[in-house]
Amino acid sequence: MDCIFCKIVEGTIPSKKVFENDSIVAFYDIQPSAAQHVLIIPKKHIATMNDVATEDLPLIGEIHQTAQQIAKDLGIAESGYRLINNCGPDSGQVVFHIHYHLLGGEKLGALVGTRD
């Protein structure tokens, strides 16, 4: 398999890790879109959100809990952060290994087509 994130998981491509356990790795994005930009990935290769199976749901929950902890560790939990998963080419997904972008550390702009 020629997946860059699988290679990061196996250690053949280096990354600046902020978290790792038996099922998840989190590391800084090499092309950050915010002052803090961390990618959170499962070690298991799952191509897109559409490929998440019922047995993967606990892993997705663990990723979200990990995002909460990383935001606290980075000091951005209180000021706010964004957690994004892109699914498919039209969303902007480039690496087809499910991943979440944790963005924060500054005032983030509005997303197109969303309002609060």
C-alpha positions as CSV (number, residue, x, y, z in Angstrom):
1,M,0.0,0.0,0.0
2,D,1.3,3.4,-0.9
3,C,-0.3,5.4,1.8
4,I,1.7,8.3,3.3
5,F,-0.2,8.0,6.7
6,C,0.4,4.3,6.9
7,K,4.1,5.0,6.4
8,I,4.0,7.6,9.2
9,V,2.3,4.9,11.4
10,E,5.0,2.4,10.6
11,G,7.8,5.0,11.1
12,T,9.2,5.0,7.6
13,I,8.2,8.6,7.2
14,P,9.1,10.9,10.1
15,S,6.6,13.2,11.8
16,K,6.5,15.5,14.8
17,K,4.2,13.5,17.0
18,V,2.1,15.1,19.7
19,F,0.3,11.8,20.7
20,E,0.5,8.1,20.1
21,N,-1.1,5.0,21.6
22,D,-1.9,1.5,20.3
23,S,-4.6,2.7,17.9
24,I,-4.0,6.5,17.2
25,V,-1.2,8.8,16.1
26,A,-1.4,12.6,16.1
27,F,1.2,14.8,14.6
28,Y,1.7,18.4,13.3
29,D,0.7,19.1,9.8
30,I,3.6,20.0,7.5
31,Q,1.5,22.7,5.8
32,P,-0.4,24.2,8.7
33,S,-3.6,26.2,8.2
34,A,-3.6,27.6,11.7
35,A,-1.2,28.5,14.5
36,Q,-1.9,25.0,15.8
37,H,-2.6,22.3,13.2
38,V,-2.5,18.7,14.2
39,L,-3.6,15.7,12.2
40,I,-5.1,12.8,14.2
41,I,-5.2,9.4,12.4
42,P,-6.1,5.9,13.3
43,K,-3.3,3.3,12.9
44,K,-5.8,1.1,11.1
45,H,-6.1,2.1,7.4
46,I,-9.6,3.3,6.7
47,A,-9.8,5.2,3.4
48,T,-12.7,7.7,4.1
49,M,-15.5,8.3,6.6
50,N,-17.8,6.4,4.2
51,D,-15.6,3.3,4.9
52,V,-16.0,3.4,8.7
53,A,-17.7,0.1,9.7
54,T,-19.8,-0.5,12.8
55,E,-16.8,-2.2,14.5
56,D,-14.8,1.0,13.9
57,L,-17.1,3.3,15.9
58,P,-15.3,2.9,19.2
59,L,-12.1,4.0,17.4
60,I,-13.8,7.1,16.0
61,G,-15.0,7.9,19.6
62,E,-11.5,7.4,20.8
63,I,-10.2,9.8,18.1
64,H,-12.6,12.5,19.3
65,Q,-11.6,12.0,23.0
66,T,-8.0,12.3,21.8
67,A,-8.8,15.5,20.1
68,Q,-10.2,16.9,23.3
69,Q,-7.1,15.9,25.2
70,I,-4.7,17.3,22.6
71,A,-6.6,20.6,22.6
72,K,-6.2,20.8,26.4
73,D,-2.5,19.9,26.1
74,L,-2.0,22.6,23.5
75,G,-3.8,25.2,25.6
76,I,-6.6,25.8,23.0
77,A,-9.5,24.0,24.5
78,E,-10.9,27.0,26.3
79,S,-10.4,29.5,23.5
80,G,-11.8,27.1,20.9
81,Y,-10.7,24.9,18.1
82,R,-12.0,23.2,15.0
83,L,-12.1,19.5,14.3
84,I,-12.5,18.7,10.6
85,N,-12.8,15.5,8.6
86,N,-12.9,15.7,4.9
87,C,-14.6,12.8,3.1
88,G,-13.9,12.4,-0.7
89,P,-12.4,14.4,-3.4
90,D,-15.0,17.2,-3.5
91,S,-14.4,17.9,0.2
92,G,-10.7,18.4,-0.4
93,Q,-9.6,15.0,0.9
94,V,-6.1,14.4,-0.6
95,V,-4.8,11.5,1.5
96,F,-7.2,8.6,1.5
97,H,-6.6,7.4,5.1
98,I,-9.2,8.9,7.4
99,H,-7.8,11.8,9.4
100,Y,-9.0,14.7,11.4
101,H,-7.6,18.2,11.3
102,L,-7.4,19.9,14.8
103,L,-7.0,23.6,14.2
104,G,-6.7,26.4,16.7
105,G,-4.5,28.8,18.5
106,E,-5.9,31.8,16.7
107,K,-9.3,33.3,15.7
108,L,-10.4,31.0,12.8
109,G,-12.4,32.4,9.9
110,A,-16.0,31.3,9.1
111,L,-16.4,28.2,7.0
112,V,-18.2,28.7,3.7
113,G,-21.9,27.9,3.9
114,T,-22.1,27.7,7.7
115,R,-23.4,30.0,10.3
116,D,-23.7,30.0,14.1
